[in-house]
Amino acid sequence: MNILVINAGSSSLKYQLYSMLDESVLSKGRVERIGMETAILTHETAGKPEIREVNEILDHTTAIRKVLEMLLHKEHGSIRAVSEINAVGHRVVHGGEVFSSSVIVTDEVKREIKKLFDLAPLHNPAHMMGIDAIEINLAAILQVVVFDTAFHQSMPAKSYLYPIPMSLYHKHKVRRYGFHGTSHEYVSRRAAAFIEKPLDELKLITCHIGNGASCAAIVNGQTLDTSMGLTPLEGLMMGTRSGDLDPAIVPYTMGKEDLTLNEVNSMLNKHSGLIAISGISSDMREVEKAMGEGDKNAKLAFEMYEYRLRKYIGAYVAAMNGLDVLIFTAGVGENSVLLRQTVCRQLTFFGVELDEELNQVRSSQERRISTSQSKVQVLVIPTNEELMIARETYRLVK
């Protein structure tokens, strides 16, 4: 069975075609600048060179058609007929309280996703465009949606409710949802397999640290708590997002700077975090480089970023009353030797003992970076959200 995985954004679309016989990637690529005459399609098939085309792609329906053309391409494709695609799996950021697991797309499912547009205005509408585009191009094919929020639906009320009037929860579903759930679930499962212990007997903290970043406290395979909240803005300091702050800052700043609601929302989501403090970049690699060259603002940005991450880890150890495994994943978590080193060196109180040499190894493989004497196993587990989506799709449609 072949599964096509789609991650649609407002002006972009990423895709991977999996053979579920061995979970190998047959083809993958992305379409950027959708809606423009200079849209870019990048495509790669296993064992063949990457190709890049610039075309007019004005909507997602056209983007999907171009993707299918590439998958069927005599020279660069990986299938001979559209019928070789057995199902399509989509990433959808927000599933609200309605969806606690992946589901096959129906008219009712689409109506529920649309109801959640207000909770994820930058993401869910784009995901719906991807679903609709597949329906137009592949009318009869089964589609599955995999929600970023679904894995975190196991949180108890003490974790997901905010200490504000309950009417806001009952009327508007204002609560913690959490995100990156597909990644947190994938790496927690892989960690249990790596250390050869049952997941339902472990206490783990998963740190998905990329441009967007979140932590999760996972007990016996279920989320006890996670750092992102009603939206992906809460929690850790991120590339361009502020993370946690005093709520009073919003009305105070709006008054002092005469900002509109949209302007302050843009400030907190797109102009805060690493880019705001460093003044250089939202990319941790560039911040670390500048810090190494003596830039004081870059150093401060790194220190704030690391400190806030370490505070969350400490809080989650207390929340779980213990810790067996600490996991780093995603772009920064997998690649920043310095961040992992700085965090772990100051977690010795919890029994974390970092192996400095193992931490220095740069690899795309799953690996342990703690010593054999460490009471807490520290792992680097590369995330694979696309594979999780493919597996969920396969599970539902096979």
BELNORUR-V738823 format. One record per backbone hydrogen bond with DSSP energy under -1.0 kcal/mol. NH is the residue of the N-H (numbers start at 0). CO is the residue of the C=O. If there is no record, write none. Layout:
# BELNORUR-V738823
<<NH | CO> <NH | CO>>
This chain:
# BELNORUR-V738823
<<2 | 17> <3 | 86> <4 | 15> <5 | 88> <6 | 13> <8 | 11> <12 | 30> <13 | 6> <14 | 28> <15 | 4> <16 | 26> <17 | 2> <18 | 23> <19 | 0> <22 | 18> <23 | 18> <25 | 16> <26 | 16> <27 | 43> <28 | 14> <29 | 41> <30 | 12> <31 | 39> <33 | 10> <34 | 56> <35 | 32> <38 | 54> <39 | 31> <40 | 52> <41 | 29> <42 | 50> <43 | 27> <45 | 25> <47 | 44> <50 | 42> <52 | 40> <54 | 38> <56 | 35> <62 | 58> <63 | 59> <64 | 60> <65 | 61> <66 | 62> <67 | 63> <68 | 64> <69 | 65> <70 | 66> <71 | 67> <76 | 72> <77 | 70> <78 | 70> <83 | 80> <84 | 81> <85 | 1> <87 | 141> <88 | 3> <89 | 143> <90 | 5> <91 | 145> <98 | 94> <102 | 144> <104 | 142> <109 | 105> <110 | 106> <111 | 107> <112 | 108> <113 | 109> <114 | 110> <116 | 113> <119 | 115> <122 | 119> <123 | 119> <126 | 122> <127 | 123> <128 | 124> <129 | 125> <130 | 126> <131 | 127> <132 | 128> <133 | 129> <134 | 130> <135 | 131> <136 | 132> <137 | 133> <140 | 137> <143 | 87> <144 | 102> <145 | 89> <147 | 91> <152 | 149> <154 | 151> <158 | 155> <159 | 155> <160 | 156> <163 | 161> <167 | 164> <169 | 165> <170 | 166> <171 | 167> <172 | 168> <173 | 167> <175 | 159> <176 | 228> <177 | 228> <180 | 147> <183 | 179> <184 | 180> <185 | 181> <186 | 182> <187 | 183> <188 | 184> <189 | 185> <190 | 186> <191 | 187> <192 | 188> <193 | 189> <194 | 190> <196 | 191> <200 | 197> <201 | 198> <203 | 217> <204 | 324> <205 | 215> <206 | 326> <207 | 213> <208 | 206> <208 | 328> <209 | 211> <213 | 207> <215 | 205> <216 | 224> <217 | 203> <218 | 221> <219 | 201> <221 | 218> <223 | 216> <224 | 216> <226 | 214> <228 | 230> <237 | 240> <238 | 210> <241 | 267> <243 | 234> <248 | 245> <249 | 246> <251 | 247> <252 | 248> <253 | 249> <254 | 250> <255 | 251> <256 | 252> <258 | 253> <263 | 259> <264 | 260> <265 | 261> <266 | 262> <267 | 263> <268 | 264> <269 | 265> <270 | 266> <271 | 239> <273 | 237> <274 | 238> <276 | 272> <277 | 273> <278 | 274> <286 | 282> <287 | 283> <288 | 284> <289 | 285> <290 | 286> <291 | 287> <293 | 290> <294 | 289> <298 | 294> <299 | 295> <300 | 296> <301 | 297> <302 | 298> <303 | 299> <304 | 300> <305 | 301> <306 | 302> <307 | 303> <308 | 304> <309 | 305> <310 | 306> <311 | 307> <312 | 308> <313 | 309> <314 | 310> <315 | 311> <316 | 312> <317 | 313> <318 | 314> <319 | 315> <321 | 316> <323 | 202> <324 | 202> <325 | 376> <326 | 204> <327 | 378> <328 | 206> <331 | 208> <332 | 208> <333 | 329> <334 | 330> <335 | 331> <336 | 334> <339 | 335> <340 | 336> <341 | 337> <342 | 338> <343 | 339> <344 | 340> <345 | 342> <346 | 343> <349 | 346> <350 | 347> <351 | 346> <354 | 368> <358 | 354> <359 | 355> <366 | 379> <368 | 377> <370 | 352> <374 | 350> <375 | 350> <376 | 323> <378 | 325> <379 | 366> <380 | 327> <387 | 383> <388 | 384> <389 | 385> <390 | 386> <391 | 387> <392 | 388> <393 | 389> <394 | 390> <395 | 391> <396 | 392> <397 | 393>>
